Every structure is written in structure tokens, then in C-alpha cells.
Amino acid sequence: MIPQTYEQWKSCIINDCKINLTKDFAKQRLAVYQDPDNKETQRFISLYGEQHLKNIINWFKQI
């Protein structure tokens, strides 16, 4: 399931993926996802689409 809300996403990351959503982690991920030339970002877009990338970026900014 692709999360549709911040709370769904946060629960998925913390509970399912067992990742601590720290400010440092969020900064690292934002550096990747805000770089359109990054291969990981391009792969993310190909798998989940531009809108979900925008959601993820906004959600990481809330951390």
C-alpha cells in the first residue's frame, strides 16, 4: 500500500521499516529527493510517480 497521508507514511516508516524519523535522516533523504538528477530520485519517480515524490518531500519537511 502506498501511503496517502502523512500519518500513514509515518506509521509505515516507523513501524514497518523500523526507521527512526530523525531530523538528520530527513535532511539526508531530502538531499536525495530534491535532486532531480539523482538516480535514486529518478527510480523513485519511475516506481511511484511525481505526485508521491512531492508528498514524500513535504512529509520529510514536517519532521
Order of alpha helices (4+ residues) and beta strands (2+ residues): alpha-alpha-alpha-alpha
